[in-house]
Amino acid sequence: MTAGDEVNEAARIQQSARHGRVLGSKALLERLTVDGPTEMGIDPARLEYEPLESLEGVTEKAIRDAGHLAVVDLHEHLGRAALA
């Protein structure tokens, strides 16, 4: 995978984050430091990922380019400090 592919996938995730969603890919969250999720108020054990293509309102382009990516809506998991 090239940097261009990753940028394209990130753009599709961003486009799909509508109606207050804060989407994060599994790959991104796995790259965080050990304390990273805790500092943001996220409990990794409670995250339930789903394919981007299964989210309501996702465009055909997002499905084509990144539909297979595992994502989670972090809005309900983020601590208040992370949203400030």
C-alpha positions as CSV (number, residue, x, y, z in Angstrom):
1,M,0.0,0.0,0.0
2,T,1.3,3.4,-0.9
3,A,0.9,6.7,1.0
4,G,-1.5,7.8,-1.7
5,D,-3.7,4.7,-1.0
6,E,-3.7,5.6,2.7
7,V,-4.6,9.2,2.0
8,N,-7.4,8.1,-0.3
9,E,-8.8,5.7,2.3
10,A,-8.6,8.4,5.0
11,A,-10.5,10.8,2.7
12,R,-13.3,8.2,2.2
13,I,-13.5,7.6,6.0
14,Q,-13.7,11.4,6.6
15,Q,-16.5,11.7,3.9
16,S,-18.5,9.0,5.7
17,A,-18.3,10.7,9.1
18,R,-21.6,12.4,9.0
19,H,-24.2,13.4,11.6
20,G,-21.7,13.8,14.4
21,R,-19.8,10.6,13.7
22,V,-16.1,10.5,14.7
23,L,-14.8,7.5,12.7
24,G,-11.5,5.8,13.4
25,S,-10.1,2.9,11.4
26,K,-8.9,-0.2,13.2
27,A,-5.5,0.3,11.6
28,L,-5.2,3.8,13.0
29,L,-6.2,2.8,16.5
30,E,-3.8,-0.1,16.5
31,R,-1.0,2.4,15.7
32,L,-1.6,4.5,18.8
33,T,0.8,4.2,21.8
34,V,-0.3,2.0,24.6
35,D,-1.5,5.0,26.6
36,G,-3.0,6.8,23.6
37,P,-6.6,5.4,23.8
38,T,-6.7,5.8,27.6
39,E,-5.6,9.4,27.3
40,M,-8.5,10.0,24.9
41,G,-11.0,8.3,27.2
42,I,-11.3,5.2,24.9
43,D,-11.4,1.7,26.2
44,P,-10.1,-0.5,23.3
45,A,-11.8,-3.6,24.8
46,R,-15.2,-1.9,24.2
47,L,-14.7,-1.0,20.6
48,E,-16.9,-2.9,18.0
49,Y,-15.7,-2.4,14.4
50,E,-17.8,-2.7,11.3
51,P,-17.0,-2.4,7.6
52,L,-17.2,1.2,6.3
53,E,-19.6,-0.1,3.6
54,S,-22.2,-1.1,6.3
55,L,-22.6,2.5,7.6
56,E,-25.7,4.4,6.5
57,G,-25.2,7.1,3.9
58,V,-21.8,5.9,2.7
59,T,-21.2,6.9,-0.9
60,E,-20.5,4.5,-3.8
61,K,-17.0,6.0,-4.1
62,A,-16.3,5.3,-0.4
63,I,-17.5,1.8,-0.8
64,R,-15.3,1.2,-3.9
65,D,-12.2,2.8,-2.4
66,A,-12.5,1.8,1.3
67,G,-15.6,-0.2,1.9
68,H,-13.6,-3.1,3.4
69,L,-12.0,-1.1,6.1
70,A,-12.9,-1.8,9.7
71,V,-14.1,1.4,11.4
72,V,-15.7,2.4,14.7
73,D,-17.7,5.5,15.6
74,L,-15.6,6.9,18.4
75,H,-18.0,9.7,19.4
76,E,-19.6,7.6,22.2
77,H,-16.2,6.3,23.4
78,L,-14.3,9.6,23.5
79,G,-13.9,11.2,26.8
80,R,-15.0,14.8,27.3
81,A,-11.4,16.0,27.3
82,A,-10.8,14.6,23.9
83,L,-13.8,16.4,22.4
84,A,-12.9,19.8,23.9
